[in-house]
């Protein structure tokens, strides 16, 4: 099932088997027509649902004033530093601001996406969504600017479909 539009942003999930009350599926994102994720890797639908619900809590709350005017690489580096730092000040900012849950879309799918890719979503003041994606082992950072709530709508559609399957 594809939720959203592959040409802008979509979530693709296909159930392939059930074992001991777990539903296994393939999962990936589509960003501007590009596949993001390892389609051959199995994911557990219930885990995807839970993680997508956490991300969805922050719909419309992904604006960072300090991100205005930042280049894609500067923004990626800032979010990465804040969400992975051992520095107490950075950790406090990240925890209090729920940075991992708000901005790190790849964490919805640890098995099929997060292992190989980083995908971050940050809103501009006008609500447009900056979607940053990068292979973990590469230097090529892609940025796509999408209309307001594009990613959130696809996540909401995915949740509706996935919860009917579970």
C-alpha positions in Angstrom: 0.0 0.0 0.0 1.3 3.4 -0.9 0.2 6.3 1.3 0.9 9.8 -0.2 2.4 10.6 -3.6 5.7 9.1 -4.7 6.5 12.3 -6.6 6.5 14.3 -3.3 6.4 12.1 -0.3 4.9 8.7 0.3 5.1 5.7 2.7 5.0 2.3 1.1 4.2 -0.8 3.2 3.4 -4.3 2.1 2.5 -7.1 4.5 4.0 -10.4 3.6 3.4 -12.8 6.5 2.3 -13.3 10.1 4.2 -15.3 12.7 3.2 -15.8 16.3 0.8 -12.7 16.3 3.4 -10.5 14.6 2.7 -9.0 11.2 5.8 -8.7 9.1 6.1 -6.3 6.2 8.4 -4.4 3.9 8.5 -0.6 4.4 10.1 2.4 2.8 9.7 6.1 2.1 9.5 7.8 -1.3 10.9 11.3 -1.5 10.5 13.1 -4.8 10.4 9.8 -6.6 13.4 8.3 -4.9 13.2 5.2 -2.7 14.5 5.6 0.8 14.9 2.3 2.7 15.8 -1.3 2.2 12.7 -3.0 0.8 14.1 -6.4 1.4 14.4 -5.9 5.2 11.5 -7.1 7.3 9.7 -4.7 9.7 7.1 -5.5 12.3 3.9 -3.6 11.6 3.1 -3.0 15.3 6.4 -1.3 15.8 5.9 0.9 12.7 2.5 1.9 14.0 3.8 2.8 17.4 6.7 4.8 16.0 4.5 6.6 13.5 2.1 7.6 16.2 5.0 9.2 18.2 6.1 11.1 15.1 2.5 12.2 14.4 2.1 13.8 17.9 4.2 16.6 16.7 2.2 17.5 13.5 2.6 21.2 12.9 5.2 21.5 15.7 8.4 21.1 13.6 9.3 24.7 13.2 12.8 25.8 14.5 13.3 29.5 14.4 17.1 29.0 14.3 16.7 26.9 11.2 15.5 29.9 9.1 18.2 30.7 6.6 20.3 27.6 7.5 21.7 25.6 4.6 20.6 22.0 4.4 24.0 20.7 5.7 24.0 23.2 8.6 20.5 22.2 9.6 21.3 18.5 9.3 24.4 18.9 11.4 22.6 21.0 14.0 19.8 18.4 14.5 22.3 15.5 14.4 24.5 17.2 17.1 21.6 18.0 19.3 20.0 14.6 19.1 23.2 12.6 19.5 25.4 14.8 21.8 26.6 13.7 25.2 26.9 17.4 26.2 24.4 18.1 29.0 23.2 21.3 27.5 22.5 19.7 24.1 20.9 16.7 25.8 18.6 19.0 27.8 17.6 21.0 24.6 16.9 17.7 22.8 14.9 16.1 25.6 12.9 19.1 26.5 12.2 19.9 22.8 11.5 16.2 21.9 13.9 16.7 19.0 14.3 13.0 18.1 10.5 12.4 18.0 9.7 15.7 16.2 12.4 15.8 13.5 13.9 12.3 12.9 11.5 10.7 10.5 13.8 7.7 9.9 13.2 6.5 13.4 9.8 5.3 12.4 11.5 2.4 10.7 14.7 1.4 12.4 15.0 -1.9 10.5 14.4 -0.8 6.9 15.2 2.9 6.9 17.2 4.2 9.9 20.0 1.6 9.5 21.1 3.1 6.1 19.5 6.6 5.9 18.8 9.7 7.9 15.6 11.5 7.1 14.7 14.7 8.9 11.6 17.0 8.6 11.7 20.6 9.7 9.0 23.2 9.0 9.6 26.7 7.8 7.7 29.7 9.2 5.2 29.4 6.3 4.6 25.7 7.2 6.4 24.3 4.2 8.4 21.2 5.1 12.1 20.8 4.5 12.8 17.1 4.1 16.5 16.2 4.4 17.7 12.8 3.4 21.2 11.2 3.4 22.7 7.8 3.2 24.6 7.2 6.4 27.7 6.1 4.5 27.6 8.9 2.0 28.1 12.7 1.8 25.3 13.5 -0.6 22.6 15.3 1.4 19.3 15.8 -0.5 16.8 18.5 0.4 13.2 18.8 -0.8 10.8 21.5 0.2 7.3 20.1 0.3 3.9 21.8 0.9 2.6 22.2 4.4 1.9 18.9 6.2 2.8 16.7 3.2 4.7 14.3 5.4 2.2 14.4 8.2 -0.7 13.6 5.9 1.2 10.6 4.5 2.0 9.4 8.0 -1.7 9.8 9.0 -2.9 7.9 6.0 -0.3 5.1 6.8 -1.6 4.9 10.3 -5.2 4.6 9.2 -4.3 1.8 6.8 -1.9 0.0 9.2 -4.3 0.0 12.1 -6.9 -1.7 10.0 -4.4 -4.4 9.1 -3.2 -5.0 12.7 
